[in-house]
Each structure stands twice: as C-alpha cells, then as structure tokens.
Amino acid sequence: MPTDVLPRAQHDKLANAIRTLAMDAVEKAKSGHPGMPMGTADIATVLFSRFMKFDAAHPTWPDRDRFVLSAGHGSMLVYALLYLTGAPEMTLDEIKNFRQLGSKTPGHPENFITKGVETTTGPLGQGIATAVGMALAEKMLAAEFGRKAVDHYTYVIASDGDLMEGISQEAIAMAGHWKLNKLIVLFDDNDISIDGPLSIADSVDQVKRFQAAGWRAERVDGHDPEAIGAAIERAQKSGKPSLIACKTVIGYGAPKKAGTSKAHGEPLGADELKAAKEKLGISPEPFAVAPDVLEAWRKIGARGAAARKTWESLFGTLPPKKQAEFNRRLTHERPAKLAKALAAHKKALLATPQHIATRKSSELAIEAIVPAMPEFLAGSADLTGSNNTKAKSAVAFSAKNPKGRYIHYGIREHGMAAAMNGIALHGGFAPNGATFLVFTDYCRPAMRLSALMGTGVVYVMTHDSIGLGEDGPTHQPVEHVAALRAMPNMRVFRPCDAVEVAECWELALNRIDGPTTLALTRQNLAQLRTEVKANRSAAGAYELFKAEGGKAQVTLFATGSEVEVAVGARKLLAEKGIIARVVSVPSLDLFLEQSAEIRETVIGDAPVKVAIEAGVRMGWDAVIGHDGIFVGMTGFGASAPYKELYKHFGITPEATAEAILARIG
Ligand SMILES: Cc1ncc(C[n+]2csc(CCOP(=O)(O)OP(=O)(O)O)c2C)c(N)n1
C-alpha cells in the first residue's frame, strides 16, 4: 500500500542523494551516464519511498515488486538505490568502483553480478519486453497459487530509446492484449537521446501509441512528486497495464548540460559537477550523503520487512504441499516425475519406432512431458501448427483465462524471446517458445541475453534446413545453426530421430542455467536408435554405427536429418569394401566442451573424416580438421521439393560416398 507523501524538502534531499552518487561515480570512473539517473531521481524516489514493496535485506523474496531499469545505461540509478536502501552487498566502495573489473557496479546492470538487479539491461527495449514476461508470470502464478502467494507489481523505468526500439511495440501489444494490469511503466520522457533532441528522429505520441495498444496512459510532470505518486496510484487501480509519461529534464540540476544530450553519456566535468551540486544545494564532497538522508533511505529499505513477514505468514497458511510445490517451482527444481515420464516415452519409441519429422517427435515428447511438469509453458509466434508445440491438453492463456498454459505470442518472435527471459527470471515456469529456425534472427538480441544471463529458456526452432523445401531460401536456415553455436552459453541441439529428440528435451529442461535451441525438421526421418539405456546425447556426440569387419577407414559425423545421409553413405561405402563408422552429433557445442579423452574416443583415428550437415561448414573443422570433407551448404538454398534440393546441393549418400571415394583414390 502506498505510504504518505514525503514533505517536499525531504523528497528533494532523498532524490539529490541519488543525483550526487550518480554524478560522482561517473566522474570517478571517467565514463558512464549521469543524465538519466539525475533526470529520473524524482520518479525513483517517489516509487521507492511510497510504492515499491521490497526488503533491501532480502532481494529475492518471492513476492517482492519487480523493478526493471530498461534504460540500462542509467545503471547508477539502480546502484544508488541499492546502496541507499541498504542492500547488503552494495557498499559505498562498490559505488566508488563503478564500471571497474570485479565490482558489483558494472557499466550496465547485470542480474548475475548484482543482487537486487532483476534483469540485465542495456540493449534498449529489452528491459521493457522482459518486464512483460515478468508481469505475465505474475498473473499466471497468481491464478494458480492464489493471491496469498503471489501479488506484486512490475515497475519499469524506460527511456525514449526503449520506446523507439521495435521490440517495445511487440512487448506493449502483448501486455495490452493480455491486460497485464500490474505492469506499470514510468517513461523518462526527456526528449533527448544521443544525437540530440528527439525531434530530429521521432515524432510519435507515446501516450496515444500505448493507448492504442490497450494501455492506460497519461502524462505527468516528472519532477513533481505528488503528480507522479497520484499517477502511480491511478495506475495501480487500473485494469490495464499503465504508461506514465513523466516529463523530465535529462541531467536535472546541471546548470549548463541539463536538458541537452551532453548530459547523456559522459562525466559532467569538474566545473559542471561543482556547479550542479551548488545548484541542488548538496555537499561538494564526493559521494557525500548526509547521515539523516542515509537513515531515511535505509528506513525505506527496511520498511518492506513488514510486508515480507506478512507474506510469509499468509503463505504459511497454504497447505504444506502447495507451499512445497511453489518453492520447487520458484527454484527451478525439476519434478521427479519428469525423468520417469521421458524414460517411459523412450521405451515406447523403441517398441513402436516412428518415421516422422523431429518437430513431430518433439510433439510426442511434449505430450509425455506436460502431465509430469506443470511449469512447462509452451508457446509459438503464430506457428503452432507448424512448430508442433501445443500438447492436446494445453489450453491457451488469455486475459480471461490466466490458468492457460499455452502462449500465443502472435507474430512477435523478438517479443516472445524477451518475454520468455522475463518468465524464467520471475520464476515459477519453464518457458519454451517456437518459430522457424531462420527467424532466430528475429529473436537473437533476446536469445543473447538468455545466454548472458543464463535463463533456462528453450527455443523450439523447426524447419531447420533446406529440408523445409518449397518455401525457399528466405525460409531455409543455412548459417543459423553455426551462428547459434557461436553464442557463448547457448546450447544447440539438432537431434536425428525421435529418441534423440526425447533426450535433447530432457537435457534442455534440466538446463536451468542457460538457454537451449532445439533445431527440428519439417521432413520425416527414420528412427535410427535401437537402444535407450543412457542419454547418449548428453556428451553431444556418440558412435551410432561402429566400424564393421575391421578398422574404420572413414568416420562420418552428422547432425539431425543428415544422420540418415551418413548411414546411407556408410552402406554404399561398404558395398565398395570401405569400412566406415557413423557418429551422431546432436550437439556440436556440447561435444566440444567434453574432455579431450572423450573427444578423442568419439572422433577416433580413421584417416578420412567427413561432416554432413545441411548448413555452412563453420565450426566443423574442430572435428574433421581443415582437410576433412564437408558435405553441406555453401550459399543460400532454393525453392523446390526437399528431396530435389538435397540432390541439387549434393547432400546425399551417393554424393558423400563419391567424395570419399575420390579422396581415398
Ligand atoms: C539496442 C541499442 N541500440 C543502441 C544503444 C546505444 N545507446 C545507449 S543509450 C542510447 C539512446 C539514449 O537516448 P534515451 O534512451 O532517450 O536515453 P537518455 O538520453 O534519456 O538517457 C543509445 C542509442 C543501446 N544501448 N541499445
């Protein structure tokens, strides 16, 4: 519940403490962005002193309000708030170490470095889009566990840059459609970006834009605490998400630079800093926060302890089983039933082998997973029927049905990916979302943040090569698997049959500290695996067919749909008296992470090494060497039935065998 309005003089003192820390830290670091925190200090002071439900000493308490600084360049705002409110790890020394190696105060807020930072921001637009996922998770979790367990707001401070980025449109459209009424965005409406006044590049009426997307939106003076507070109160009561466009002055208080792009991204400089402090009536001493001001801020930081305790006792009235389930879900612990369900599914596959596309095998795996894993939250960016991500029992989420566990993200791949980050960060759900593999390009900035932050998001990417056929080169990924493998901490799986698909899903769902991409086919594939004793995909690669009748002269490495090609080539070679083994490589990146011993055993010492993948060669030399034979793509695909394309591009058992025979001579 909102607390009383602070007397204006007191408010100013608290806000100026933020300004002083921001100015001084940027000055000392000789880099950073002072203007944004100086301009939004009044908004942040109202939000934190009157509205935010948080307990500085317990930054991960489940029912805290979430605060997302979407304009991540203004990171000193968060660090100042954490220090002032008494977050245990945010000492004044950390503030003084702003942007230095090993500090808790990196250039942009990193949730994996600084406790109390909810999500990594910096790439503009990501924060607001991630916050949509957090607010979505709040709504869904509240619908499932009740308001005694989940009842909090998600607050965002977003800048002009955030709202100009395309992803913000996808995000606000979803939030409006889903009526995420506990999402409140405070827009730092300062009309300034790096190149100068906004008028040189933008003339959007943001209030009208948000209203058109189903939001409640209004304008206030961003330096009037009472007006800001009244607007937040109205927003809290709204049945829609809210935008509060707060008209502010960037670099507020700096006599010459305020209101100009000069305040955006560089230290104020000694003279301007001194003059700003004089103007604001604050001590010239660097990093000085008067004891009474610090005490007032610390009280704000401690006040939420009461709300936390109230929550704890309310939560304690829930049945113990429900409490345990809630805690399990929030800590991303997987249910014991999951492993059993997948083991049974794999056994069933052996009993009834499937000659189907891996996207369809994935659907079968999902059917097995869903009853065992209530937090499994699938979705698609308008390709449900093609991605095969919807279990028969899954009901669509909507504003009216927040218990639905399937998300129709609309044709918003980027917004989907960012929302999944927010869902994962919020906790309570294991999100997976789908589109065509080629459109990972549309998701990539958010996928990169999944990888950087280590969110356990699963990207279900179907139509994974020229094997999709007639849709042609715009839809045929060629470089995407390699590009995703290049992303640190992104796990990429390209399974070859229904058994590998089940194994890869299992590995993906148990990977709670990083994202996974599943690359799946449109075309049918034979089931090659004949045993399911161990999860063989877990090492990234394994020998699927061994050398028969002597020592291997050739090793054929392949992924996904091309494992069949390798198996066909092995047969043709055998007819010519050449002994070949086949190694299936469901994950090249995971394989390359294995010990040298494992890698050497799997790679083997056959003199001819061949990799077959309907994509570019990049990455494969680590396995086959520079002199290895690569059977794949060297340019874009084409539009034709897929079997013709495979022939046209020479990705067939015959072409592979021919290349090998030419090499062996
Ligand atoms: C996706 C992305 N593009 C570009 C940048 C570089 N950048 C940082 S801040 C900024 C714009 C600053 O304008 P605004 O968002 O209004 O922030 P303010 O100047 O008010 O602090 C840009 C282009 C970025 N961080 N992210």
The ligand as an SDF file (V2000), in Angstrom:
LIG
                    3D

 26 27  0  0  0  0  0  0  0  0999 V2000
   19.7160   -1.5760  -28.9570 C   0  0  0  0  0  0  0  0  0  0  0  0
   20.5940   -0.4390  -28.5750 C   0  0  0  0  0  0  0  0  0  0  0  0
   20.9680    0.4280  -29.5220 N   0  0  0  0  0  0  0  0  0  0  0  0
   21.7890    1.4550  -29.2080 C   0  0  0  0  0  0  0  0  0  0  0  0
   22.2500    1.6180  -27.9340 C   0  0  0  0  0  0  0  0  0  0  0  0
   23.2290    2.7370  -27.5990 C   0  0  0  0  0  0  0  0  0  0  0  0
   22.5090    3.7630  -26.8020 N   0  0  0  0  0  0  0  0  0  0  0  0
   22.6170    3.8230  -25.4830 C   0  0  0  0  0  0  0  0  0  0  0  0
   21.5840    4.9740  -24.8100 S   0  0  0  0  0  0  0  0  0  0  0  0
   21.0150    5.4130  -26.3430 C   0  0  0  0  0  0  0  0  0  0  0  0
   19.9110    6.4180  -26.5290 C   0  0  0  0  0  0  0  0  0  0  0  0
   19.7820    7.3960  -25.4770 C   0  0  0  0  0  0  0  0  0  0  0  0
   18.5420    8.0150  -25.5010 O   0  0  0  0  0  0  0  0  0  0  0  0
   17.4720    7.7110  -24.4010 P   0  0  0  0  0  0  0  0  0  0  0  0
   17.0380    6.3210  -24.4740 O   0  0  0  0  0  0  0  0  0  0  0  0
   16.4110    8.7500  -24.5390 O   0  0  0  0  0  0  0  0  0  0  0  0
   18.2350    7.9110  -23.0300 O   0  0  0  0  0  0  0  0  0  0  0  0
   18.6460    9.2790  -22.3340 P   0  0  0  0  0  0  0  0  0  0  0  0
   19.4440   10.0560  -23.3130 O   0  0  0  0  0  0  0  0  0  0  0  0
   17.3920    9.9540  -21.9840 O   0  0  0  0  0  0  0  0  0  0  0  0
   19.4680    8.8610  -21.1690 O   0  0  0  0  0  0  0  0  0  0  0  0
   21.6380    4.6770  -27.3280 C   0  0  0  0  0  0  0  0  0  0  0  0
   21.3720    4.8440  -28.7760 C   0  0  0  0  0  0  0  0  0  0  0  0
   21.8090    0.6900  -26.9750 C   0  0  0  0  0  0  0  0  0  0  0  0
   22.2060    0.7570  -25.7050 N   0  0  0  0  0  0  0  0  0  0  0  0
   20.9620   -0.3140  -27.3120 N   0  0  0  0  0  0  0  0  0  0  0  0
  1  2  1  0
  2  3  1  0
  2 26  2  0
  3  4  2  0
  4  5  1  0
  5  6  1  0
  5 24  2  0
  6  7  1  0
  7  8  2  0
  7 22  1  0
  8  9  1  0
  9 10  1  0
 10 11  1  0
 10 22  2  0
 11 12  1  0
 12 13  1  0
 13 14  1  0
 14 15  2  0
 14 16  1  0
 14 17  1  0
 17 18  1  0
 18 19  2  0
 18 20  1  0
 18 21  1  0
 22 23  1  0
 24 25  1  0
 24 26  1  0
M  CHG  1   7   1
M  END
$$$$
